[in-house]
Amino acid sequence: MRPILNLASLAGCVFLLSACADTAPVRPQLPQLPASFAARSAEATPVALSELTAKGWWRVFRDADLDALEAEGLERAPDARIAIARLKEAIAIRAEALSAYGPQGNLSGQASDQHTRTAYSGLNTNASTSASSLSGLETLFLPAPESKSLAASFNVSWELDLFGRQKAARRGARADLWAARFDYEASQLALAANIANSLFQVRSLLAQLDDARETERISKALDEVGQRKYAHGLAAGSDAARLDSDLATAHAEVARLKTAVDVAKRALLALVGRSTAPVAELHLDAKLNPPPPPPAGAPSDLLLRRPDVREAEQRLRSGVADMTLARLALYPTFNLTPSGSLSRQDANYVATSSVWTLAAGALVPVLDRPRLLAATRQKKARAEELAVLYEQAVQNAYRDAESGLAQMNTDQERLRLLTQAEASAHLAFDASERAYTLGLVDLTSLLDVERAWRLSRTALTSAQTLALSNALTTIKALGGGWDGQEGPSNDGSHGMASPKEKA
């Protein structure tokens, strides 16, 4: 009786000493975000919530080719398939982690068939004549010529969750699963953004190719005019040579841009999972749609819907759960270990036996206490680090979104001014071209006006591409838009499809 009392006293002491472990909660210190972003334009057209959603956010660009490429890429691209495989792996890891806290046990069985040959004083007991000369009672004490045995046992171990280990493990596994889910969404967002950006680059190069061909056409027309003037003695030979040089340069630029377009198309095909398809299959035009207007009065709390922010939050939850489990490891562990076995022996006689036991055990960490305390401090430090990373993710999200919205507002005004400048430069070139044909202006003046128009076209095309890219970056900063759904609650129920359904 005394040993049992001593064990109970020891367990109580360990339980009380476990309370000395640092149990201060870990909470992130999130910045106080304003109700809406500071960078917003009074003239900005409000974007409907249905147009800026986490699913199908690219539809705000009003591009049918983009819609088709996104649907194809998110289904068959290698990056998309890798992401869904990782999500399925996370689901299996969660199930494996939780199964460790359920009853553990295995059913084992064994069967044997034994043959024996034994001789006593020259008498072969396996012979039928010799065996028949023995009485039935005597044969019970002789080895049986043949014996069979069957045995089965079932041993179970089940930890009694007196201190909440299973609950903490469930919280951690659930947080890890949601973190994997948000990592999956972040990879989908990144893939969709890369496809959109690649398409914009192809369209930009196609627009530059159209500009280069227009320059080539103009250079060819001017060269023909210059050659006629030179033939009739109305222009110097140096002017004709200069026009020939400009025409050759225009030919070279067209050839360069054709190759650049093919390279960009190949990159786009690789993104959507068709890397071996001919580039001729990708039929695209050079039209650069205007970027979507920046959302007016976007709420800043939509940043909490960004996949990377939500993933950081779930990583923090997982870290807190690991810290809790490390602290609970200082407490005693109680286990139930029921077991049962059944055996049958068939020899000279048949014997059947069964044994059933129900036992309980306790594990009290004593000598392991310094190691467990160090592990608790390590998990707590990790949780504090994850809290800071969560804070950093929110701050970075606000910075990216605020900068992106400000840039979108600037792009709107810049595009308006460059469009006007290109139109004016075009009118000036048309007038100068007619004047040069009539001999009213010299070649140098014409080429200066043509160069100004070419630069204005190039600047407008670059600004259109940059505006689309900036809009894409801003939408990514806003988490791919928002749709009014609530984020995950503490128990993981947040109105979204479960990770298993998503997979």
FIFI-319914 format. One line per field, with one value per residue (C-alpha): y, z, x; residue in one letter; residue number from 1. Coordinates in steps of 0.25 Angstrom, whole numbers, m for minus. Each point is the difference from the previous one (the first is absolute). Example, Ala and Ser with C-alpha at 12.3 -4.5 7.8 and 13.67 -1.06 7.14 Angstrom:
BEGIN
c2: c(m18_14);
c3: c(31_m2);
c1: c(49_6);
aa: c(A_S);
i: c(1_2);
//
This chain:
BEGIN
c2: c(0_10_m1_4_11_5_m1_8_11_0_2_11_7_m1_6_12_2_0_12_8_m1_13_1_14_1_4_11_8_15_3_15_8_0_12_m2_1_2_14_m1_1_9_8_m2_m15_m9_m9_m15_m9_m11_m11_5_0_m14_m10_m9_5_14_1_3_14_1_m3_m9_m13_m6_2_m6_m13_0_1_m11_m9_3_m2_m14_m6_9_m8_11_m2_m15_0_10_m9_m12_7_3_m14_m3_10_m7_m14_6_6_m13_m7_10_m2_m15_0_4_m11_m14_m7_m15_m12_m14_m10_m15_m13_m14_m12_m14_m9_m14_m8_m14_m6_m14_m6_m13_m3_2_9_7_6_m14_m4_m14_6_11_m10_m8_12_3_13_6_m3_8_13_0_m3_10_1_m4_13_12_13_13_13_13_14_12_14_11_14_13_12_13_7_14_6_13_4_m6_m5_13_8_m10_1_16_m1_m10_8_12_m7_m4_13_6_m10_4_15_m4_m7_12_9_m9_1_15_0_m9_8_13_m6_m4_13_8_m10_3_15_m1_m7_10_11_m6_m2_15_3_m9_8_13_m5_m5_14_6_m9_4_14_m2_m7_11_11_m8_m1_15_3_m9_7_14_m4_m6_13_8_6_m6_m3_m14_1_1_m12_m8_4_m5_m13_m2_3_m10_m11_4_m2_m13_m5_5_m8_m13_2_2_m12_m9_7_m3_m14_m1_6_m9_m12_5_2_m14_m6_7_m6_m14_0_2_m9_6_8_15_1_m6_12_10_14_14_13_6_5_3_11_m4_m1_12_0_m4_12_0_m15_m4_m3_m12_m8_m1_m11_m8_m1_m14_3_7_m11_m10_8_0_m15_m2_8_m9_m12_6_3_m14_m6_8_m5_m14_2_6_m12_m10_4_m6_m15_m9_m10_m12_m11_m13_m11_m13_m13_m13_m13_m13_m15_m12_m13_m11_m13_9_13_12_13_12_15_12_13_12_14_8_15_7_14_7_11_8_2_0_5_12_10_m5_2_14_3_m5_9_12_m3_m2_13_8_m6_4_14_0_m4_11_10_m6_1_15_2_m7_10_12_m5_m2_14_6_m8_3_15_2_m8_8_13_m5_m4_14_6_m9_4_15_m4_m8_11_10_m10_m3_15_1_m11_5_14_m6_m8_12_7_m11_m1_15_m1_m12_8_12_m8_m7_14_5_10_m6_m7_m14_3_7_m11_m11_8_1_m15_m4_8_m7_m14_4_4_m14_m7_7_m2_m15_m1_8_m9_m13_6_4_m14_m5_10_m4_m15_3_8_m11_m10_9_1_m16_m1_9_m3_m6_3_m14_m1_m5_m12_m1_m6_m13_0_2_12_m2_m4_m14_m9_m4_m14_5_9_m11);
c3: c(0_3_m14_m6_9_m3_m15_2_8_m10_m11_7_2_m14_m4_10_m6_m14_3_2_m15_m8_m4_m4_m13_m13_m8_m12_1_m13_m4_0_m15_m5_m4_m15_m8_0_m15_m7_m11_0_m15_2_m5_11_m4_3_11_m10_m10_11_6_4_m11_m14_4_m14_m6_4_m12_m10_m8_m6_m3_14_5_m8_3_15_0_m8_9_13_m4_m8_4_7_11_2_1_10_9_0_3_12_5_0_7_11_2_2_9_9_0_4_11_7_m1_10_11_m3_5_m5_m2_m9_m2_m1_m3_m2_m5_0_m4_7_m4_10_m1_13_4_14_2_m15_0_m11_6_m13_m6_1_6_11_3_1_10_10_8_m2_13_m3_m14_7_6_m13_m11_m10_m14_m5_7_m4_7_m2_7_m1_9_0_8_1_6_2_7_9_m4_14_m4_m14_m8_m11_m1_m1_m11_m7_0_m5_m11_m5_0_m8_m10_m2_m2_m11_m6_0_m6_m11_m2_0_m11_m8_1_m4_m12_m5_2_m8_m11_m1_1_m11_m9_2_m4_m13_m3_3_m10_m10_1_m1_m12_m7_3_m6_m12_m1_1_m10_m10_2_m2_m12_m6_4_m6_m13_0_3_m11_m10_4_0_m14_m5_7_10_12_5_m1_15_2_m8_8_13_m4_m5_14_7_m8_3_15_m1_m7_12_10_m6_0_15_4_m7_7_13_m2_m3_13_9_m6_3_15_0_m6_11_11_m4_m2_m15_m1_m12_m8_m13_3_m12_8_9_m8_7_m5_4_7_14_8_9_15_9_9_14_10_7_15_1_15_5_8_m13_2_11_m12_m7_m1_6_11_4_m2_10_10_m1_2_13_4_m3_8_12_0_m1_12_8_m4_5_13_2_m2_14_6_3_m11_4_m9_m1_m6_m1_m7_m4_m5_m5_m3_m4_0_m7_3_8_6_m3_9_m2_9_0_8_2_8_3_5_2_0_4_m6_9_m6_10_m5_m14_6_m3_m15_0_6_m11_m11_6_0_m15_m4_7_m7_m13_2_3_m13_m7_7_m6_m14_1_4_m12_m10_4_m1_m13_m6_4_m6_m13_m2_4_m10_m11_1_0_m13_m6_2_m6_m12_m3_m2_m7_m10_m3_m3_m8_m9_m3_m2_m10_m8_m1_m5_m10_m6_0_m8_m10_m3_m1_m9_m10_1_m3_m12_m5_3_10_11_0_4_13_5_m5_7_13_0_m3_11_10_m5_2_14_4_m6_8_13_m1_m3_12_9_m4_3_13_4_m2_8_11_1_0_12_7_m1_5_12_3_0_m14_4_11_0_13_6_15_3_8_14_12_m3_m15_m4_m9_m11_m10_m7_9_m4_m3_m9_m7_m2);
c1: c(0_11_7_m14_m1_14_m3_m12_7_11_m10_m7_14_3_m14_2_14_m6_m8_13_2_m2_m14_m1_m9_6_m8_4_0_m7_1_m13_m4_m9_m14_4_13_6_3_m13_m5_m12_m3_3_m12_m5_2_m11_4_m4_11_11_m1_10_m5_0_6_7_m14_2_10_m11_8_m6_14_4_m12_2_15_m3_m10_10_12_m7_m4_12_12_11_0_m15_1_12_m8_m12_9_6_m14_m4_13_m3_m14_7_10_m11_m7_13_3_m14_0_12_m10_m10_1_12_1_3_m7_11_m2_9_m2_9_0_10_4_8_8_4_6_0_9_m1_m15_m5_m12_m4_m3_m14_3_8_m10_m11_7_0_m12_m7_5_14_m1_m4_15_7_3_m11_5_m7_m5_m7_m1_m8_2_m5_2_m5_7_m5_6_m9_5_m10_m1_m1_8_m5_12_m10_m7_13_5_m14_2_14_m3_m12_8_11_m11_m6_14_2_m13_4_13_m7_m9_13_6_m13_0_15_m2_m12_7_12_m9_m6_13_6_m12_2_14_m4_m10_10_10_m11_m3_15_0_m11_7_13_m8_m6_14_5_m12_3_15_m3_m9_10_11_m7_m3_14_5_m9_5_14_m2_m6_11_m10_8_14_6_2_m15_m3_11_m6_m13_6_6_m13_m7_10_m1_m15_1_10_m10_m11_8_4_m14_m5_10_m4_m14_2_9_m11_m11_9_1_m15_m3_9_m8_m13_6_2_15_2_m12_4_0_m9_m11_m1_m8_1_m2_8_m12_4_m13_0_3_m12_m3_5_m11_m5_m1_6_m1_14_m5_0_15_m4_m5_13_5_14_m6_m10_11_8_m11_m2_15_m1_m12_8_12_m8_m6_14_4_m12_4_14_m5_m10_12_4_m13_m2_m5_m10_m3_m10_6_m11_5_m6_6_m6_7_m3_9_m3_9_m3_m11_m7_3_m6_3_m3_6_m6_7_m4_12_3_13_6_12_6_11_10_14_m5_m5_12_m1_m15_1_10_m9_m11_8_4_m14_m4_11_m4_m15_5_8_m13_m8_10_0_m15_1_10_m9_m11_9_6_m14_m5_13_m1_m15_2_11_m7_m13_8_8_m14_m5_13_m1_m14_5_13_m8_m9_11_9_m13_m1_14_0_m12_7_13_m7_m7_13_7_m12_2_15_m1_m9_9_12_m6_m3_14_m5_9_14_3_6_m13_m9_9_0_m15_m1_10_m9_m12_7_5_m14_m6_11_m3_m15_2_10_m10_m12_9_5_m14_m6_12_m2_m15_4_9_m10_m11_11_2_m15_0_m6_m12_m11_m13_m6_2_5_14_2_m4_8_m6_2_m14_0_m10_9_2_8_14_m5_m11_10_10);
aa: c(M_R_P_I_L_N_L_A_S_L_A_G_C_V_F_L_L_S_A_C_A_D_T_A_P_V_R_P_Q_L_P_Q_L_P_A_S_F_A_A_R_S_A_E_A_T_P_V_A_L_S_E_L_T_A_K_G_W_W_R_V_F_R_D_A_D_L_D_A_L_E_A_E_G_L_E_R_A_P_D_A_R_I_A_I_A_R_L_K_E_A_I_A_I_R_A_E_A_L_S_A_Y_G_P_Q_G_N_L_S_G_Q_A_S_D_Q_H_T_R_T_A_Y_S_G_L_N_T_N_A_S_T_S_A_S_S_L_S_G_L_E_T_L_F_L_P_A_P_E_S_K_S_L_A_A_S_F_N_V_S_W_E_L_D_L_F_G_R_Q_K_A_A_R_R_G_A_R_A_D_L_W_A_A_R_F_D_Y_E_A_S_Q_L_A_L_A_A_N_I_A_N_S_L_F_Q_V_R_S_L_L_A_Q_L_D_D_A_R_E_T_E_R_I_S_K_A_L_D_E_V_G_Q_R_K_Y_A_H_G_L_A_A_G_S_D_A_A_R_L_D_S_D_L_A_T_A_H_A_E_V_A_R_L_K_T_A_V_D_V_A_K_R_A_L_L_A_L_V_G_R_S_T_A_P_V_A_E_L_H_L_D_A_K_L_N_P_P_P_P_P_P_A_G_A_P_S_D_L_L_L_R_R_P_D_V_R_E_A_E_Q_R_L_R_S_G_V_A_D_M_T_L_A_R_L_A_L_Y_P_T_F_N_L_T_P_S_G_S_L_S_R_Q_D_A_N_Y_V_A_T_S_S_V_W_T_L_A_A_G_A_L_V_P_V_L_D_R_P_R_L_L_A_A_T_R_Q_K_K_A_R_A_E_E_L_A_V_L_Y_E_Q_A_V_Q_N_A_Y_R_D_A_E_S_G_L_A_Q_M_N_T_D_Q_E_R_L_R_L_L_T_Q_A_E_A_S_A_H_L_A_F_D_A_S_E_R_A_Y_T_L_G_L_V_D_L_T_S_L_L_D_V_E_R_A_W_R_L_S_R_T_A_L_T_S_A_Q_T_L_A_L_S_N_A_L_T_T_I_K_A_L_G_G_G_W_D_G_Q_E_G_P_S_N_D_G_S_H_G_M_A_S_P_K_E_K_A);
i: c(1_2_3_4_5_6_7_8_9_10_11_12_13_14_15_16_17_18_19_20_21_22_23_24_25_26_27_28_29_30_31_32_33_34_35_36_37_38_39_40_41_42_43_44_45_46_47_48_49_50_51_52_53_54_55_56_57_58_59_60_61_62_63_64_65_66_67_68_69_70_71_72_73_74_75_76_77_78_79_80_81_82_83_84_85_86_87_88_89_90_91_92_93_94_95_96_97_98_99_100_101_102_103_104_105_106_107_108_109_110_111_112_113_114_115_116_117_118_119_120_121_122_123_124_125_126_127_128_129_130_131_132_133_134_135_136_137_138_139_140_141_142_143_144_145_146_147_148_149_150_151_152_153_154_155_156_157_158_159_160_161_162_163_164_165_166_167_168_169_170_171_172_173_174_175_176_177_178_179_180_181_182_183_184_185_186_187_188_189_190_191_192_193_194_195_196_197_198_199_200_201_202_203_204_205_206_207_208_209_210_211_212_213_214_215_216_217_218_219_220_221_222_223_224_225_226_227_228_229_230_231_232_233_234_235_236_237_238_239_240_241_242_243_244_245_246_247_248_249_250_251_252_253_254_255_256_257_258_259_260_261_262_263_264_265_266_267_268_269_270_271_272_273_274_275_276_277_278_279_280_281_282_283_284_285_286_287_288_289_290_291_292_293_294_295_296_297_298_299_300_301_302_303_304_305_306_307_308_309_310_311_312_313_314_315_316_317_318_319_320_321_322_323_324_325_326_327_328_329_330_331_332_333_334_335_336_337_338_339_340_341_342_343_344_345_346_347_348_349_350_351_352_353_354_355_356_357_358_359_360_361_362_363_364_365_366_367_368_369_370_371_372_373_374_375_376_377_378_379_380_381_382_383_384_385_386_387_388_389_390_391_392_393_394_395_396_397_398_399_400_401_402_403_404_405_406_407_408_409_410_411_412_413_414_415_416_417_418_419_420_421_422_423_424_425_426_427_428_429_430_431_432_433_434_435_436_437_438_439_440_441_442_443_444_445_446_447_448_449_450_451_452_453_454_455_456_457_458_459_460_461_462_463_464_465_466_467_468_469_470_471_472_473_474_475_476_477_478_479_480_481_482_483_484_485_486_487_488_489_490_491_492_493_494_495_496_497_498_499_500_501_502_503);
//
